[in-house]
Structures are given as structure tokens and as C-alpha cells.
Amino acid sequence: MMRNWEKLVESLQVEQREYLKQYLKNAPEWLLDSFQIINLPVNTTFVEEGEPAESIYILLKGKVSAVEERVFEIVYRHYEFYPIEVLGAMELIGEMDEYMTTLITEEKCVLLKTSREKYDRWLSEDHNAFRMQAAKIERYLLKQARKERLNLLLGGTERVAMMLCHSYEM
């Protein structure tokens, strides 16, 4: 019998569906049975920086922004996540007990949710999924490092112009 979330996965775009199937191909039944479908409206904060990292989310539909609120209480959106993205995995792999950023929905979102404990148990046994997750995290970190180097090398006027262009594009 097909689980509710598996029916939802079948409605995804081919590339997203195939990636998720490859990612979960060795997942045990106990993990697959633990997934809950979470529907979140626009502008919902579902992960707060500094809170215990107890859940793992797989973004199936919508857009999520990572935000910082440390500079003059201004909310700065520094990264956007699109399907298929596993949120909370970086903290798990990095052995961090708390979420390192705040996550807010930018569109209506559909996510799968499971406990960190179950996800950790599975990921530590599944080399395919671990490799795929590590590769995604590596690409994310490389992109962020390149962005930071660019900001470091630009002058103040150029940085402001680039920030305004980026804000306009969002």
C-alpha cells in the first residue's frame, strides 16, 4: 500500500522525483513510515536559530529562505532553498545540537518531517544517502564561500550595488 507522502512524491517534477527516489532507495520501512506531511503557509518560521535541532525536513514544494537577524535587527535573507532539499541535515552531519539558521517559507510549502534520531540512524547506515547529502552540503558551502570571497574583494560601493541588484532579483 502506498503511503500518503509517496502519492505526493509522484506529483513532483521528474527530476525532483527521481532525485528523491535515488536518495531514499535504501531507506528502511521504519524511516519511510515515520515521515509526516507538513503544509506551511507563506511567511512561516518553522526552524529558529539556536533551538534544539530535533527534526529533519525534506522540502518537496515551495521555497524556503535562510535568514539572519543579527545586524541592527534587520532580517537578511542569505540563501534560498528549493525542492528537493533536506533541511537540518547539515546540523546533524556537523554534530551540532542546535539549528544554525532560521528558516522561513517564502511560498506555500510542503515538507516531509521526521525525527533527527531516526534520520541519523538511517543516514549512518546508508552510504548512498550519506554521499548524496554530503555532496549537497559541499556544494552549498562552496557557493557560500565563493559569495563571501567576492564580497570581501569588492569595494563598499560595489558591494552595495551587488546587494541592491540581488534584492531586486528576489
N, C-alpha and C positions, 0 to 999 in steps of 0.2 A: 504494500500500500504506500502511495506517495504522501510524503509529509506536506503540510501547507506551504512551507517555505520552498520546497522543491518545485511546486507548481509556479511560484513566483519567479524562481530562477529560470524556468522555461520561457518566461515572457521577456527576459533580458535580451539585449542585442547579442548577436552571435559571438563576437569577440569577448564580451564580458562573461557570457555563459560558459564558453569554452575555457577561459582562464580559471573561473571558479571550479569547474568540474576537474580540471587538472590539479588545482590546488588541493581539493578535497578528495581526490581519487583514492587515497589510502586511509581516509578518516574512519574511525570505528563508529559503530552504531550508537554507542553511548554518547559520543560527541554530537553526531548528527541529530539525535533525539533531543539534545539539550538546547538547540537553537530556538530562540523566540523571535518572532517578527515584531519589530518596533517601528511604528509610524510616527514621525515627528513633524509638526508644522514648521513653517518658516520662522527663523529667528529664535530657535530653541537652544539653550545651552544644555548639553547633555553630559559634558565632561568638563570639570573645573580643575585648573592647575592647582596642585597641592593636595587634592583629595586622594584617598586611597585608590589605587588602580586595581579595582576588583572585577571589572568587566572588560570583555573584548567585543568590539563591534565590527561587523562587516558591512560596509556601505554598498547597497545594491542599487539604489536610485536616489538621485538628488545631488546636492553639492554641500560640502561642509567646509567651513573656514577655521583655521587655527588662528587664535588671536592672542595678543599680548596686551596687558593693561597696566604696564609698569611705568610708563613715561607720562608724567603730568595727567594721569588718569584718562588718557586718550586710548581708545580701543584701536589697535593696529592689527589689521588682518594681514598676516605674513605668509600664509600658504593656503591653497585651495585643494581639497580632495574630491575626487570624482570616483564613480564606480569602476572597478572593484578595488576597494581599499580596506585593509584591516587596521582598525584604529585601536590603539592600546598595545599592539604587538611590540612596538619599539620599547616601551617601558618594560615589558616582560623580558625581551631578549637582553636589554641593557641592565636587567636586575634592579630596576627602580620600583620602589613600593608605591610611589605617588605619580599621578599624571603630571607630565611636564608642560602641558599647554592646555588652554581652554578651547573646546570645540563647540562651534555654533552652526546650526543649519542655515544655509543661505537660500535653500529651496525646500519644498516638502521633501522629506527623506524617508526612505525605507531601509532599515538596517536589520541584520541578524545580530542577536546578542547571546553571549554565553559567558560563563564564569572564567576568570583568569586561571583558576585552578585546573579546570577541565582542559582549557585550551593549552596550557603549559604541559600538562601530562601528555596530550596528543603530540604537540609540536616537538617535544623532546624525543619522541619515538619515530617520527615521520621525517626522514631525511629529505624527501621531495618537497614537502611543505616548508620545512625549515629553510631549505635552499632558496625556494621562491620568495619567502618572506624576507630573508636576509638580502637578496638581490634588490627587492623593492626599497628596503630601508637604505641600502647603499646608494641607490640612485637618488633618493630623496636627500640624503646627507651631502652627496656630491653637488647636487643642484643648489642647495642652501650655501655650501662653502663657496661655490663659484659666484653666487649672488653677493655674498659678503665681501669677497675679494674685489669685485667690481666696485662696490660701494666704497671700499677702503681706498681704491686708487683714483676715484673721481674726486674732483673738487666740490666744494659746497654748492655752487650754483648748478653744476651738472647733476649732483645727487637730488637736489630739489626738483629739477626738471624731470628727471627719471621717475621720481616718486609721483609727481603730478601726472605724468603720462600713464604710469601703472594704475593710479587711482581712476583715471578717465577710462581706461580699458575695462576695469571691473564693472 
